[in-house]
Amino acid sequence: MMPQTTPGFSMTTRIEGPAPELDISRDMIRRGLIAAPVLLAICGAIWGLRGVSSSAYAIVLVLVNFAIAAGLIAVTVRISLALMMGAMMFGYLLRLGILFLAFFLVKDFGWVSRPALGSTLIVTHLGLLLWELKYVAASLAFPGLKPNTAKMNTAKSNNAKTNTSTTDRPTTERN
């Protein structure tokens, strides 16, 4: 028996609806801006003013890289899944090349500390991705960021108060 294909599904299918990748990217950028002063202080303590400037440059590169990746997904998924997959594969290579070019262009400038620049690029990329894992919901009910639990609990308690069913009402037993 031959496997049946789902009618109407093809790689030209496009996906409509909200774009959770943009929310995730915004959240990662916000967290990157929160962590930036700590990274700048550490690089400043180790490599001085050159470390601070290199670290700031690397943080900007990382945050722009995440924003471009999310933008590519958000734009191409509305056109077709095949285009999104191609954009992610070749977009990754292009963004990696841009990071290399950004490093190569400034590596010999007086304000650059190569160890600070390289370590900040690596630590910021991995650190933000790992930090964001805690806040991403891996469910179809809430794609993207996990909903705020305080808001969810308030909504649940409000629904429980307004929705009463026969099982919520007290019953009397008959003998």
Beta strands, then each sheet from edge to edge (+ up, - down):
strand 1: 136-137
strand 2: 144-145
sheet 1: 1+ 2-
end
